[in-house]
Amino acid sequence: MSRIADPERALRLARAVLSDVMAYHPEAVRQGIEADDLFERLEVELTEARGYFESRVDPAVAMKTNAWGRALVDVLVFRSRHVRSHLW
């Protein structure tokens, strides 16, 4: 299977993968934002998700677009903006 070379498809994949993380671990996401330890709390899940993303996307496209980082903010952080946090 060839890797994704289209930047928009790469971003869509990153968002979809992170949406799955959020769907399967909503309580951990909420607690992580409240305690400001989101990435540590979901380290195993995010490492696995990123590995899948990187296995499907051309490395140059992933690096150039920062699709993974953008999706982290769009999906895990922005969608959780209602969660109380001392960060916002």
N, C-alpha and C positions, 0 to 999 in steps of 0.2 A: 504494500500500500504506500502510495507516495504521500509525502508530508504536505501539510497545508502551506501554501505560499502566498495566499491572498490575506492582506492585513485585516480586512473586515471579518473574514471567516475565522482568523486566529482569535480576534477579540470575542466573537460570538462563542467560540469553543471555550475560551477562558471563563466567560460569564456563565455558560451552561455548567461547566465543571464546578465552579464555586457556588452556583445555585444549588447543586446537589449537596455540597458540604453544608450549606446553610439549612437545607431541607431536612437532612438527616441529623443535624446537631444544633437545633435552634437554641436550646438551653445553654449549651457551651458557648455559643456566639454571644448570647445575652450576658452571661456571666463574665466572659472575657472582656467585653466592652465595659461593663460596670467596674471590673477590677483592673482594667488597663493591662491585661495579660492575654489578649486575644490570640496572638501568634504563638505564644508559649503553650497556652491551653489547647490549641488545635494543631500543634506541631506535627503530630503523626498524620492527621487527616490532610493537612495542607501539603506536607511533603509528598504524600501519595498522589494527591490531586495534581500537584505541579509536575510530578514525574510523568503522569499520563499526558498532561498538556504538552510537555516538552517532547514526548515521544511522537506526537502527532503533528507538530508545527515545525517548519523549517527554522533552524536556530537563528539565521540572519533576520528573518521576519519577526521572530519573538523578541530579539534584542532591539531591533530598530523601532518597533511599535510600542514596546513595554506593555504589551497586551495583558500579561499576567498582573502586573502592578496596577494597571488601570482597572482591571476587573475586581481586584481585591477591594479597592476603594468603592467602586460602583455597587458591588454586590454585598460584601460583608459589612462595610462601614456605612455607606449611604442608606442602604435599606434598613439599617438598625438605628437610624438617627433618632428614633423615638425612645431608645433606651437611655436611661439616666447615666451620665458619665461626668466625671470631673474634667474631662477633656473638652466638653462642649456645653 
